[in-house]
Amino acid sequence: MSGTQLTVTLSGGGTDDARAVVRALEGTFGAPDELPTDENATVHMATFGDSEAGAAGSAAASPERLSAPVTVTVQGTPEAVRRASDTLTRAFTARDDGVASGDQEQERQLLLVP
C-alpha cells in the first residue's frame, strides 16, 4: 500500500451503519472509491485512495448514529490506520479490539457501538 491508502471492512449493523462509518472517514481521507450499497451484504468494504483531502484530520461535523454495533477493521500504513482510528473514536463510542503490524502496513479492529 502506498501513501494514505486505507481499506475499511465493516460487519454488524446494516448498510446505513456502514455508510455512516464511511462518511465519518471522508473528512479525513476524502471520498472512498465507492459507498456501501448492497442491502443484503453482511460485510461491507470501502477503500480510500491516496487523496490528501481532509489531511488535517477533521471529522464529519455531525456524525450519524449507529443502529447496531459495528466491527470495523482498518488496514493501511501505520499513519493512515492511526488517523482512521482517531477519527472513528471521536465520531463514535468505540472499543479498541487490537492491532497487528507488518513491515509496512498495520491493521486495527474497533467495535463501534450506538
N, C-alpha and C positions, 0 to 999 in steps of 0.2 A: 504494500500500500504506500502511496506517496502523498506528500503534503498533508492535508487535513481530511483525507477521505475517511468516512465513518460508515459502518454498516450497523443498522439497528434491527434487532429481531425482537418481536413482541408477541407474547402469548398471554392468554387470560383476557377477560373483558371482551368487548366486541369491536367491530370496525370503527365505530365512533371513538372508542377509547384509544385505539391505535392511532387514529388521526390526531387526537388531542395531544398525544405524546410527540408525534412527529412535528406538529405545528409548534409545540414548545421549543423544539430544537432549531426551528427555522431562524429565529432571532440570532442564533449563534453561528449556524452553518449555512444559511441561505436555503433555498428551496431544494427539496430532495429530488431524486430522479423521478419519483412517482409516489403519490399518496396511496395508502392502503385503500382498496376499493372492494375487494371480494367479501361480500356479506357472509359467505359460507365458510370462509377460512378460519382455522383455529390458531394459525401462526401468521403474522404479518411481518413484512420486511420493508425497509427503506434504506436507500443509500444516498449519502450526501457526498458530493464530489469535492474537488479542490477549490471550490469557491471561497473567496475571502469575505463574502458578505457576512455581516454581523460579527466580524473578527473581534470586536470589543467584548463580545460575550454577553450581550444583553438578552434577557429572556423575554418571552411574549408579555405584553403589557398586562393582560388579564388572563391567566391560564384557565383552561376549561376544566371542569370537574370530571372525574372518572366515575363510571357506574359500577365498576368492579375492580378488584386488584389486578394489576398488570405486571407480569415479569418482563423486564427489559434487559436485553444483552446488547452492550455496545462494544464494537470491535474496531480498532484502528490504531493509529500512532498513539503513544502514551499521552501526548499533548491533546489530541482530539478526544480521547477517552476521558481525560481529566475535565476538559471543557464541557463535554456532554453530561458527565456525572454532576458537575457543579450546576449546570443549567436545570437538570431534572430535579435535583434535590431542592432547588429554590422554587421550582414551579409546582411540585407535588410533595406530599408526605412520602418519604422514601426510606427504605431499609437497604443498606449495602450488604449484598449477599456474597461478596468476594470478588477477587481479581486474579487473573492469570496473566503472566507476562512471558513474552517470547523475545527473540533477538531484537526485532524492530516493530513489533506491534503488541498491543495489550487488549485484554478482554475483561469487562467488568459486568457483573449482573446486579441489577437493582430490582427491588419489589416496590412498586408504586401502589399506594392504597388510596381509596376515596376519602 
